[in-house]
Structures are given as C-alpha cells and as structure tokens.
C-alpha cells in the first residue's frame, strides 16, 4: 500500500469517527468534563477522541470505562458501543495497534458489572 492510499484510508476513518460522534444518540449524551491538576477543564468527549486519533487505545478505554458508574446503564451502553464500533472500524482499515483480540477484551471489560 502506498502512502497516498494510507492517507486516504486515515482520512476516511477520521470522517467515519467524527460522523459517529455527531450521531444523534451518542452526541445527545453529555460526557462531562475532567479537571487536570491545574484546575483546567477538558471535555471528556474531546479527551476520548484525541486518544483515539493518537492511537492511545488503552487510555481511551480507561476514560470510557470510568464513565460506567457515572451514567445510566443505557447511556453507558451507547458510549461503550460507540467506542467498540470505532475500534472495529480502525481494525478493519488496518490501523496499527488494535486487533480483534484487544477489541474483544475491551468489549468484555466494558460489560463487566453492568
């Protein structure tokens, strides 16, 4: 695969990810904010999205998982389904750093104790 094809696939993946972010059901959920040690607030939605774009999937998983006991079961399922779907898309287009085994592990861990 040449660089141009790779770049096009990455752009397609980004577009699909942002499309999913804007999906009414997911976008209607307020994920809240997190404050850093300096007191500066950051949108949880932006943090997850940034981790995903930087391929820091484990960090993104921990942020998503931390929402488990803050949301209703339904809202958490919407967020976790979006997360898993986005990982599956990335795996499908061959993004390095994520595979089906890891996606299955994240999916199971997100469902634990629901």
C-alpha positions in Angstrom: 0.0 0.0 0.0 1.5 3.3 -0.9 1.4 6.5 1.2 -1.5 8.1 -0.7 -3.7 5.1 -0.1 -2.8 5.0 3.5 -3.5 8.7 3.9 -6.9 8.4 2.2 -7.8 5.5 4.5 -6.9 7.5 7.5 -9.0 10.5 6.3 -11.9 8.1 5.7 -11.5 6.7 9.2 -11.4 10.1 10.7 -14.5 11.1 8.8 -16.4 8.0 9.9 -15.3 8.5 13.5 -16.5 12.1 13.5 -19.7 11.0 11.8 -20.3 8.6 14.7 -19.5 11.3 17.2 -22.2 13.5 15.7 -24.7 10.7 15.6 -27.8 12.0 17.5 -27.9 9.2 20.0 -24.3 9.5 21.1 -24.0 13.3 20.7 -27.0 13.8 22.9 -25.2 12.4 25.9 -23.2 14.9 28.0 -20.0 13.2 28.9 -19.0 16.0 31.2 -15.6 17.4 31.9 -12.4 16.4 33.7 -10.2 18.9 35.5 -6.4 18.5 35.4 -4.0 19.2 38.3 -4.0 22.9 37.4 -7.8 23.1 37.5 -8.2 23.4 33.8 -11.3 21.7 32.5 -11.3 19.3 29.5 -14.3 17.8 27.7 -14.4 14.0 28.2 -15.6 13.7 24.6 -12.5 15.5 23.3 -10.2 13.5 25.5 -11.6 10.2 24.2 -11.5 11.4 20.6 -7.9 12.7 21.0 -6.7 9.4 22.5 -8.4 7.5 19.6 -6.8 9.7 17.0 -3.4 9.3 18.7 -3.9 5.5 18.8 -3.7 5.5 22.6 -6.5 3.0 22.9 -5.8 1.8 26.4 -6.0 5.4 27.7 -9.3 5.9 25.7 -10.6 2.7 27.2 -9.9 3.8 30.7 -11.7 7.1 30.2 -14.7 5.3 28.7 -14.7 2.7 31.5 -14.5 5.4 34.1 -18.0 6.6 33.0 -19.5 3.2 33.9 -20.8 4.3 37.3 -21.5 7.9 36.4 -24.1 7.2 33.7 -27.3 5.3 33.4 -26.8 1.7 32.0 -28.4 2.9 28.7 -26.1 6.0 28.3 -23.1 3.9 29.2 -24.0 1.3 26.6 -24.4 4.0 24.0 -20.9 5.3 24.7 -19.3 1.9 25.0 -20.9 0.7 21.8 -19.6 3.8 20.0 -16.1 3.1 21.4 -16.1 -0.5 20.3 -17.6 0.3 16.9 -14.9 2.9 16.3 -12.2 0.4 17.3 -13.7 -2.1 14.9 -13.6 0.4 12.1 -9.9 1.2 12.8 -9.1 -2.5 12.8 -11.0 -3.0 9.6 -8.9 -0.4 7.7 -5.7 -1.9 9.1 -4.7 0.8 11.7 -1.7 -0.5 13.6 -2.1 -1.0 17.4 -5.5 -2.5 17.5 -6.7 -6.1 16.7 -9.8 -8.1 17.2 -8.5 -9.8 20.3 -7.9 -6.5 22.1 -11.3 -5.2 20.9 -13.0 -8.3 22.3 -11.1 -7.8 25.6 -12.2 -4.1 25.8 -15.8 -5.1 25.0 -16.0 -7.7 27.7 -14.4 -5.4 30.3 -16.9 -2.7 29.5 -19.7 -5.1 30.0 -18.4 -6.3 33.4 -20.7 -5.4 36.3 -23.4 -3.8 34.2 
